[in-house]
Amino acid sequence: MESYGLIVLGSGPAGISAAQAYVEAGGPGPVIVLTADADAPYERPPLSKETLTGSGPAEPTPLTEAVLPDGVELRLATVAGDIDPDRHTLRTGGELLAFDRLIVATGSRPVPFPGADADADIHTLRTLADATALSRAATHARTALVIGSGFIGCEAAASLARRGIATTIVTPESTPQADRLGPYAAQQISSWLTDLGVELRTGVSVTAIRAPRTVHLDDGTTLEPDLILAAVGIIPQGEVAAVGEATAYQGRLVADEHLQVTDGVWVAGDAARAMHGIVGRALDVEHWGDALAMGALAGRNAAAPEQQQVWSEVPGFWSTIGEHTLQYAAWGDGFERAEVAERVGGFTIWYADAEDVLVGVLAYNADADYERGRRLIAAQAGIGVALSGGDLTPEE
Ligand SMILES: Cc1cc2nc3c(=O)[nH]c(=O)nc-3n(C[C@H](O)[C@H](O)[C@H](O)COP(=O)(O)OP(=O)(O)OC[C@H]3O[C@@H](n4cnc5c(N)ncnc54)[C@H](O)[C@@H]3O)c2cc1C
C-alpha cells in the first residue's frame, strides 16, 4: 500500500491551493492530488463568460492563481472514496492508499433538472467537458433556453445572447437574483440581460422536459429551443468523502474554524460547511476566491496542526454579466435591510441584519466601496458607518 504525507481530493482552486500551501509551509511528503477531473487544473469562472461567448471550441484557462509545486503527484480521472479516518486510508479504483493527513476539496456538481426525460437533451455547466459540449451545441443553435436566474444562469444567458443566439431565461423569481440581492440589483441585472436581447420569462417554472427538447412551463406554454441549459443550483460533494463520524450537512463536510473535520482531515471550498472565525456560525461558501483562500488555509493548517490559523476572510465573489461586473462580499446567509447608494455609472448596495449590523455589500463600478465594505463587514460595523462613508484602517 502506497503511503502519503498528504492526500488532497480535488483539483479545483481549493485542492490546488491546499497542496501548494502545504508544501510551502513545510508539510511532510510525499503529496498527491487525486481528482475526478480528466483535465489538468483550469479556471471555472470563464466557462460561463469568455469561453462561452467565443464562437470557437471551449479552450481551458489554465489555473495560475495556485500552482502545484514540483514533486507533487497529480492523478487525473481518479475518483476517491471509502475513506477510513481511523486507519487513515482511502480507496481509488481497486487501490488502497494510506495518508497521514487528508484535505477534502471535492467541490460540487450541478443539480440535474428534475422532471426531465432521461434522454432529454439538457446541458449543465461545471467542468471543461461540460463547456466543450455546450459550446459545440451553441455553434448550431439559433435559440437557447436557460433554466434558472442564479449567477451562472445569468452569465451564460448573456454569453449565449452575445453569440447571436435568441436566448430566453425561465425563472420562478420575480426578477433575476431578487431573492438573494433585493429588488434594485435584480432590476439592474434584468436590464443588462434584456439590453443584450435575452427574453426574461419570470414567475414561471418548467414543469417537464420531454426528449429531446420540448419544455413545458407552468403557464401552459411549451418551448422547443435548439439548446437547453439547466442552471438550477449545485450539490456539494463533501458527503462523497464523508469521513467516519464526521457529520455531513446537506452534502457539505462540517468543519471547525480551522477547517478541520476530524483528526488528520481538513475540508475547503464548496464541499465545506465551516465555522467562521468572525461571525461564529457555520457558513456555506461557493466562490472561486474563497475556495483558493480556504484551500491555502487548510494546507497551512494540515502542515502545522499544532499552530492552526482561523478562517477569517469575508466571503465574496465577482460576477460578469455581459460587460457588467458586480463585486459582492457577504456572509451569504441573508439580510433584513438593503440601502442603495446610486452614482453616475454605478451603485453600491449595503445590506444589514435585523440589528443594523452590516452583513454584505454589492458594488458596481465602485471598487472603493467594495474594499471598504469588506473591512466594515469583517469589523461587524453598523450600516450607519457604511452609509456615512466611514471606514477602518486595514489594521483596525
Ligand atoms: C461556470 C461557472 C462559473 C463560475 N463563476 C464564478 C465566478 O465568476 N466567481 C466566483 O467566485 N465563483 C464562480 N464559480 C464558482 C466556483 O467555480 C466554485 O466556487 C469553485 O470552483 C469551488 O472550488 P472547489 O475547489 O471547492 O471545487 P471545484 O472547483 O468544484 O473542484 C472540485 C474538484 O474535486 C474533484 N472531485 C470531486 N469528487 C471527487 C472524488 N470523489 N475523488 C476525487 N476528486 C473528486 C472534481 O473533479 C474537481 O476537480 C463558477 C462556477 C462555474 C461552474
The ligand as a Tripos MOL2 file, in Angstrom:
@<TRIPOS>MOLECULE
LIG
   53    58     1     0     0
SMALL
NO_CHARGES

@<TRIPOS>ATOM
      1 C1        -19.3840   28.0620  -14.9750 C.3       1 LIG1
      2 C2        -19.0010   28.5420  -13.6040 C.ar      1 LIG1
      3 C3        -18.6940   29.8900  -13.4120 C.ar      1 LIG1
      4 C4        -18.3480   30.3490  -12.1450 C.ar      1 LIG1
      5 N1        -18.0370   31.6630  -11.9810 N.ar      1 LIG1
      6 C5        -17.6630   32.1210  -10.7660 C.ar      1 LIG1
      7 C6        -17.2930   33.4900  -10.5780 C.ar      1 LIG1
      8 O1        -17.3150   34.2840  -11.5000 O.2       1 LIG1
      9 N2        -16.8920   33.8800   -9.3350 N.ar      1 LIG1
     10 C7        -16.8670   33.0080   -8.2900 C.ar      1 LIG1
     11 O2        -16.4980   33.4050   -7.1810 O.2       1 LIG1
     12 N3        -17.2050   31.7080   -8.4360 N.ar      1 LIG1
     13 C8        -17.5940   31.2500   -9.6460 C.ar      1 LIG1
     14 N4        -17.9440   29.9260   -9.8060 N.ar      1 LIG1
     15 C9        -17.9230   29.0370   -8.6340 C.3       1 LIG1
     16 C10       -16.5130   28.4930   -8.4200 C.3       1 LIG1
     17 O3        -16.0190   27.9650   -9.6180 O.3       1 LIG1
     18 C11       -16.5400   27.4310   -7.3260 C.3       1 LIG1
     19 O4        -16.9690   28.0350   -6.1280 O.3       1 LIG1
     20 C12       -15.1560   26.8200   -7.1350 C.3       1 LIG1
     21 O5        -14.7450   26.1410   -8.2850 O.3       1 LIG1
     22 C13       -15.1390   25.8550   -5.9460 C.3       1 LIG1
     23 O6        -13.8650   25.3290   -5.8610 O.3       1 LIG1
     24 P1        -13.5790   23.9100   -5.1750 P.3       1 LIG1
     25 O7        -12.1090   23.6980   -5.3320 O.co2     1 LIG1
     26 O8        -14.1870   23.8760   -3.8440 O.co2     1 LIG1
     27 O9        -14.3880   22.8660   -6.0530 O.3       1 LIG1
     28 P2        -14.3610   22.5150   -7.5930 P.3       1 LIG1
     29 O10       -13.8070   23.6290   -8.3920 O.co2     1 LIG1
     30 O11       -15.7350   22.0310   -7.9010 O.co2     1 LIG1
     31 O12       -13.3530   21.2910   -7.6840 O.3       1 LIG1
     32 C14       -13.6740   20.0480   -7.1180 C.3       1 LIG1
     33 C15       -12.7040   19.0100   -7.5900 C.3       1 LIG1
     34 O13       -12.9250   17.7880   -6.8920 O.3       1 LIG1
     35 C16       -12.9030   16.7030   -7.8040 C.3       1 LIG1
     36 N5        -13.6360   15.6000   -7.1780 N.ar      1 LIG1
     37 C17       -14.9420   15.5450   -6.8270 C.ar      1 LIG1
     38 N6        -15.2230   14.3790   -6.2190 N.ar      1 LIG1
     39 C18       -14.0660   13.6670   -6.1690 C.ar      1 LIG1
     40 C19       -13.7030   12.3980   -5.6480 C.ar      1 LIG1
     41 N7        -14.5810   11.6110   -5.0260 N.pl3     1 LIG1
     42 N8        -12.4220   11.9940   -5.7880 N.ar      1 LIG1
     43 C20       -11.5070   12.7930   -6.4030 C.ar      1 LIG1
     44 N9        -11.8020   14.0140   -6.8960 N.ar      1 LIG1
     45 C21       -13.0620   14.4450   -6.7770 C.ar      1 LIG1
     46 C22       -13.5010   17.3000   -9.0560 C.3       1 LIG1
     47 O14       -13.1770   16.5370  -10.1890 O.3       1 LIG1
     48 C23       -12.8190   18.6720   -9.0600 C.3       1 LIG1
     49 O15       -11.5210   18.5800   -9.5800 O.3       1 LIG1
     50 C24       -18.2990   29.4440  -11.0590 C.ar      1 LIG1
     51 C25       -18.6140   28.0890  -11.2600 C.ar      1 LIG1
     52 C26       -18.9580   27.6380  -12.5150 C.ar      1 LIG1
     53 C27       -19.2790   26.1890  -12.7210 C.3       1 LIG1
@<TRIPOS>BOND
     1     1     2 1
     2     2     3 ar
     3     2    52 ar
     4     3     4 ar
     5     4     5 ar
     6     4    50 ar
     7     5     6 ar
     8     6     7 ar
     9     6    13 1
    10     7     8 2
    11     7     9 ar
    12     9    10 ar
    13    10    11 2
    14    10    12 ar
    15    12    13 ar
    16    13    14 ar
    17    14    15 1
    18    14    50 ar
    19    15    16 1
    20    16    17 1
    21    16    18 1
    22    18    19 1
    23    18    20 1
    24    20    21 1
    25    20    22 1
    26    22    23 1
    27    23    24 1
    28    24    25 2
    29    24    26 1
    30    24    27 1
    31    27    28 1
    32    28    29 2
    33    28    30 1
    34    28    31 1
    35    31    32 1
    36    32    33 1
    37    33    34 1
    38    33    48 1
    39    34    35 1
    40    35    36 1
    41    35    46 1
    42    36    37 ar
    43    36    45 ar
    44    37    38 ar
    45    38    39 ar
    46    39    40 ar
    47    39    45 ar
    48    40    41 1
    49    40    42 ar
    50    42    43 ar
    51    43    44 ar
    52    44    45 ar
    53    46    47 1
    54    46    48 1
    55    48    49 1
    56    50    51 ar
    57    51    52 ar
    58    52    53 1
@<TRIPOS>SUBSTRUCTURE
     1 LIG1         1 GROUP 0 **** ****
